[in-house]
Amino acid sequence: MSDTVDLLVRGTVVDVTAGTLKERAVAVDDGTVVGFGEHPADRVLEAAYVTPGLVDAHTHVEAAMVTLPQYGAAVVPHGVTSVVHDPHEIANVLGPEGVRAFCADAERTPLKPRLTVPSSVPATDLQDAGSTVDAAAVAELLEMDRAVALGEVMDLPGVLDGDDEIHAKIAAARDHGVTVDGHVPGVTDPSSLAELARHLDTDHESVTLAEARAKADAGFRLFLREGSTSRNLAALVDLVDEVDTRRLSLCTDDRNVVDLHERGGINVAVERAIELGVDPVTAVQMATLHTAEAYDLPFGRIEPGAPADLVLLSALDSWAVEHVVVDGVVDPTADADPPTGSAVATETVTFDPVTPSDLAIEHDGSGPVTVRVASVVGSFRTEETRASVPVDPVGASAGAGVLAADRDADVLPMAVIERHGGPGTIGRGFVHNLGLDRGAIGTTVAHDAHNCLVAGVTHGAMARVANHLRDVGGGIAVFDPATDGFTTLPLPVAGLVAAAPVDETARSFAAVVDAAADIGLSVPGGLLELTYLALEVIPALRLTNNGLVDVAAGEYVDVVV
């Protein structure tokens, strides 16, 4: 090092290692913190407070429907310099090559994403995804430079029952010396948690304090979640005073694109923690050092030898950011527009055009007919209900008809179309509590297999939306018969992610939300609730491209009772 350093930053430093505030000058040279104290410098910055760059302990970047460069452009100005992300959604569409391509985009952003290798692709054998990630593929992906963990393990029965495939994936992670992320929703039984904790290191799914306490007692590292969809921090904040906070981190799990664009990422969780009474130093620790220790990351602290990832603040309590430094570069997203496009494949929405009758359940007799219905109750969950629906006599000369909507009871037809160029099967069923009074909505974002899901007042409107999404290469679309037009969020990258800038994507998403409200959508959780109606691992009823699934039983059931 020469006598003159590249950058000197003065302020009250949040020393996350010691858990204290210290008046310091931080010397930065060649992208690294080289020492403390006054040094001659090419550039000097002063701030009221200086913290390490924030790290999101667990998120799915694809949930924001933007590429990694666009994600970085949105969060870095808020002091977020890294995310630990699980490209689980891309993997379900495009497999290991999709994961590699998505991660290749990391070279085009100052954000420092780290990869957790997807462990549960496909989620089950009850639906056709676009690809699989088996144990051999997991082992290969763990060789990637950015890989720091095995992604959240959702197959808890497999872990508990000794399933060979999931244990081979866990063994591969152990062989590579990396963390194994868990996904342990609702489990509080001490014996089950003890067995799971033998194999899994972290969990981000606690929604009650009692649940979090039980997992902490079992030895899990806990990630307290505050995202766009699941906001659990207020319910869990008392844990900060009850356990060693070195075992606690902050995560988002997901950020929708409007929230991302307007407010950033994990910085929102830091702000919320402080609002809830968490000491600001502790809140910063949970979004820096603690996460770095969970994944053996080189950043997340301000000390000699660490990468110079710094956030300069005018106020700590309100997280008022003045400058962000990444690898010694000041405000790296300020002067250039982030690149658009992606290395990930497009043209992944592959199915034959559908007709209204393709999406309908045929019935030879007269109505009404009693059917099983997935009733949407919020928090991405459904309850099984039963309803009587009319028979629409299409082809009356042959005595045939199709089961139709009961608009007064808000029971509407729904269909899931396999869209990955596989068997081309279509699951047909009914959904309650969407609130639509006309038209239809469709999406190729349909966790986890991401087939094309459509729901609407008529099968004709549903077919219009499905074929439109096929034509545009994927996305979310609303068809309004009052205007005979579509409002669309195009998502051509794997049918999940926009190729456009984040601000444009945010506007398109907001437009689709408004259009859905115009045709009556009033479901708890809003538009994104629809994207979970095919997720066959969350109770109670889900519709896959192969049919209606009773999640508790793990098997198909007939729609007609």
Secondary structure, DSSP 8 states (H G I E B T S, - for coil): --SSEEEEEEEEEEETTTTEEEEEEEEEETTEEEEES---EEEEEEEEEEEE-EEEEEE-GGGGTS-HHHHHHHHGGGTEEEEEE--HHHHHHHHHHHHHHHHHGGGGSSS--EEEE---SSS-SSS--S----HHHHHHHTTSTTEEEEEEE--HHHHHHT-HHHHHHHHHHHHTT-EEEE--TT---HHHHHHHHTT--EE----SHHHHHHHHHHT-EEEEEB-SS-B-HHHHGGGGGTS-GGGEEEE-B---HHHHHHH-STHHHHHHHHHTT--HHHHHHHTTHHHHHHHT-S-SS-STTSB--EEEEEETTTTEEEEEEETTEESTTSSS----S-SS-----B-----GGGGS-EESS-S-EEEEEEEEEETTEEEEEEEEE-EE-TTGGGT-EEE--BTTTTEEEEEEE--BSSS--EEEEEEES----SSEEEES--TTTT-EEEEESSHHHHHHHHHHHHHHTSEEEEEETTTTEEEEEE--BTTTB-SS-HHHHHHHHHHHHHHHHHTT---TTGGGGGGGTT-TTSSSEEEETTEEEETTTTEEE-SB-
